[in-house]
Amino acid sequence: MKSRKTERTKKLTRRRFLKNSAVAAAGLMIPTSVARAMAAKPINSKRKRPNVLFISVDDLRPQLGCYGRPETISPNLNRLASEGVIFTNHFVQCPACAPSRYSLLTGQRPHRSRLESYTMQAFDLIPQKYEGRPVSLPHQFKLNGYRTVSVGKISHSPDGRKRGPSIIETDAYDAGDTGEPELPFGWDEVYTPYGQWKTAWGAFFAYAGGKTRIPGKTPSTEAADVPDTGYPDGLIAQEAIKKLRELKGQPFFLAVGFYKPHLPFNSPRKYWDAYERDKIKLSATPDAPKNIDPNISLHNSYELTPRYTGLATPGVVTGDEARKLRHGYYACVHYIDTQVGKVLSELDRLGLRDNTIVVVWGDHGWHLGDYSIWGKSTLFEFALRSPLIIRAPDVSVAGGKNPQLIESLDIYPTLCRLCGLEIPQHLDGKSFAALLKNPDLPGKGYACSYHKKEDFVGETMRTNQYRIVRWTDLNNKTIQIELYNHKTDPDETENIADKHPELTRKLLSQMRIINSQTVGKKGK
């Protein structure tokens, strides 16, 4: 056991380091004003038990009108943003579905000591036995008397069940579920409408007429002349509306997870017709960033090729093909925006608007030809930054745009604070509820993300001005360092780590401290 003197010396050393380093300059210390707000009484004093409508959208990058990107049609999300607050610098913890959702739903970081959480089996790390503390975000609400309901894809599997090994090995998504829930104890009800597609995974990769993906043999886009329910997200919206009607009159946490714009880019033809393809612009950053090894930092667009057809030359996307893919992505965004609008309209019709917190969250970003990449799974801004819109009655400032750095794992404690629930001690995130009410407050000043790529492990920290990236091998030996200055290079086109060794060293030290202080890592 360590002596008190040793512990005291350790704390003083860390305090001295933080004071003398560039941490304060980079905004990594939580300001006193924010700390006081975090410790205050529940911020929603007028309404003690607001409902929560949590909407997740798969692969949604912040290419929306409310984020200053009018090329996509998103009137309903724009309207929600005008009534609440959008966070313009929200970052996920991992650029992939399962670990990103795992981190949000547990409020914990998927860092190196949890290498398994980088994989598709991320939810294996959630305790399967309740031992006196909530094991997930919905479980905490359930323990506090809320009715918790999941519709669509919220954890990772569309039906909320763990994926069996056969699915990972063969890519056969219509079989192999273990039957065990990904979020034990979390949900009172889990609904996965799959209609004519027979299984949840079949619906996730749906084509019109009940067809589903055959890896390598089906196209990457489809524009069928069908109604909204001709694809599964229309069914998810219908089910969400049905659940809202059933839940009225009791405190509820309703999570609704939409599939699109995940590949394949399939949606009803009317959403495609709303765009003119020849006016769709391609990525402004088609080339790989300077001074990096692309074999480490980038990938071969594995989600697109060879899993789908549609390219004349596998692995090579021409200008016309890129424009068609972007067209399909935009059409899917428009389609999902309409489904979100239907759910929000029903919330209003039922008279639940004034006592329901609405959250719209993208589980990560997506490269649409940026650096010639199609897909997620990089540690660049394109894959890590995603939309976060929150409307909290009597709290959020209408039309607010908050530029503070927010991490997905901060959403768990924030919702607890807004609803007057105790914030579990084992969470790594920090509540940003105060920022909803006062956008002028400073934030914590950092966002950390992680990714495992074959034999490489990457970790990155975004500050208000910089992004630092460290890639290592599986033995934790550094193999590449990247540094980007967002003040002069917001698209991260040039690695300047070699030009600024002292700054690089300080930022790496700061990132190491954040990871060493992770609460969830210690199991507290």
Number of C-alpha atoms within 10 A of each C-alpha: 3 6 8 9 9 10 11 10 12 12 12 12 12 12 11 11 15 17 13 11 14 16 20 14 12 18 18 20 17 15 15 10 12 19 17 11 16 19 10 11 12 19 21 18 13 12 17 14 20 25 25 23 23 19 22 24 26 22 27 26 23 22 19 22 17 23 15 10 12 13 14 19 23 23 17 20 22 20 14 23 24 18 19 24 26 29 23 21 22 25 30 30 30 33 31 26 23 21 28 29 25 30 27 23 24 25 26 23 29 25 25 19 11 13 15 17 26 24 17 17 19 24 27 17 13 16 14 15 9 11 8 6 12 20 23 24 22 28 22 22 24 21 15 14 12 21 19 24 23 25 26 31 25 29 26 24 22 25 26 25 19 23 23 16 13 13 14 13 8 10 13 15 23 15 15 15 19 12 12 14 21 26 26 20 19 23 22 13 11 20 19 22 23 23 16 16 22 14 18 24 21 24 26 27 22 27 25 20 12 16 15 21 22 15 15 14 12 17 20 22 21 18 19 17 12 14 12 21 16 20 28 30 26 22 21 25 27 18 18 28 18 13 16 19 14 10 17 14 9 13 20 23 24 25 23 24 27 27 25 26 24 20 24 26 25 27 36 21 17 17 22 22 12 14 18 9 16 10 10 16 13 15 16 10 14 14 13 18 18 12 13 17 12 13 8 18 20 20 18 16 19 15 18 22 20 16 19 21 17 19 17 10 10 13 13 14 20 12 12 12 14 21 21 19 23 20 26 26 26 26 28 29 27 27 25 27 19 21 22 25 18 17 22 22 14 17 20 12 11 12 11 18 19 15 18 24 24 23 22 22 23 28 32 31 29 29 22 22 22 19 19 20 23 21 25 25 28 25 27 23 20 23 26 30 26 27 25 24 26 23 27 29 21 16 21 22 21 20 17 22 20 21 16 23 21 27 25 29 27 22 23 26 25 22 22 19 23 27 23 19 18 13 17 17 13 19 22 22 26 20 23 26 25 25 22 26 18 14 18 12 16 20 24 22 21 26 26 26 24 30 26 25 17 9 10 18 24 25 24 24 22 24 22 21 16 22 25 25 27 20 24 18 16 14 9 12 12 14 14 16 20 20 25 24 20 16 9 10 13 13 16 22 20 16 20 19 20 13 10 10 12 11 16 22 12 14 25 18 16 21 22 13 14 15 18 12 11 18 17 18 19 10 9 11
